[in-house]
Amino acid sequence: MTPDLTLAHDRSGPTDAPTLLLLHAGVADRRMWDPVWDRLTAAHDVVRVDLRGFGDSTTTPTDGWSHPADVLATLDALGLGRVHVVGASMGAGVAVEVALLRPAAVASLTLLAPGGSLIPDWTDDLRAFVDEENAALERGDLDAAAQANVDTWLVGPGRPADSVPEGLRRMVHAMQRRAFEITEPWPDVDEAELDPPALERLAEIAAPTLVLQGAHDLTAIADAADGVTAGVPGVRRIDWPDVAHLPSLERPDDVAALVEEWIGRSAQPS
């Protein structure tokens, strides 16, 4: 593997401790883990990556590329054989695909507002968001497209913008705008997809799996959480009534505690 194909990443914490891999949402990059970083790295070896097309991972894709392949190549480059994976939204879908492609690499899964490849179908609210985002991108208004993501995913349906601190809104806007800037000049290439897809293989997931879902999220994400809950053997499901799509930003201390508890439970003999 060539160095330029290693995903941009940070690594911190005691290397003799269990390793966590943090996979960000599609509306963010690895900076979304800033609020939980210090707590998680105090007792764990933690790696957070920028998936390709986000943050500092800017390598132009070619036909046959995929997010899970990039993640596995990065784990290999870092010499990591087995990790606890925490994925948010699209990152949760990537986490599940990594677990399907290389089961031995995944010690546990924590799926925050699962999305991406785990969304079972288009819903009216998801389609309305995509139409708004696409309209902004077609007229070259990256700020408006990024704002649509902030309103839809961070704030969430049915909540006023000021229900989320302005600093978080600026943070998500900047991360999403950065992704648009990276991918705008990319060629139209085919991304490799699992065949059969992840949604048809959830029963194969052997890693202990936790799902967290927020009540202020889109119906499409609630449907995805329901599908994972029904499909993965022995899954644990938690619902929080006061968050939207990015609970690690809204309730970072609680998310960190939840991750630590789940890792500890997963390490215990069954």
Secondary structure as GFF3:
##gff-version 3
##sequence-region A 1 270
A	DSSP	three_ten_helix	3	5	.	.	.	ID=ss1
A	DSSP	beta_strand	9	12	.	.	.	ID=ss2
A	DSSP	beta_strand	19	23	.	.	.	ID=ss3
A	DSSP	three_ten_helix	30	33	.	.	.	ID=ss4
A	DSSP	alpha_helix	34	43	.	.	.	ID=ss5
A	DSSP	beta_strand	45	49	.	.	.	ID=ss6
A	DSSP	alpha_helix	67	78	.	.	.	ID=ss7
A	DSSP	beta_strand	83	88	.	.	.	ID=ss8
A	DSSP	alpha_helix	90	101	.	.	.	ID=ss9
A	DSSP	three_ten_helix	103	105	.	.	.	ID=ss10
A	DSSP	beta_strand	106	112	.	.	.	ID=ss11
A	DSSP	three_ten_helix	116	118	.	.	.	ID=ss12
A	DSSP	alpha_helix	124	138	.	.	.	ID=ss13
A	DSSP	alpha_helix	142	149	.	.	.	ID=ss14
A	DSSP	pi_helix	150	155	.	.	.	ID=ss15
A	DSSP	three_ten_helix	161	163	.	.	.	ID=ss16
A	DSSP	alpha_helix	166	183	.	.	.	ID=ss17
A	DSSP	three_ten_helix	198	200	.	.	.	ID=ss18
A	DSSP	three_ten_helix	202	204	.	.	.	ID=ss19
A	DSSP	beta_strand	209	214	.	.	.	ID=ss20
A	DSSP	alpha_helix	219	231	.	.	.	ID=ss21
A	DSSP	beta_strand	236	240	.	.	.	ID=ss22
A	DSSP	alpha_helix	247	250	.	.	.	ID=ss23
A	DSSP	alpha_helix	252	267	.	.	.	ID=ss24
###
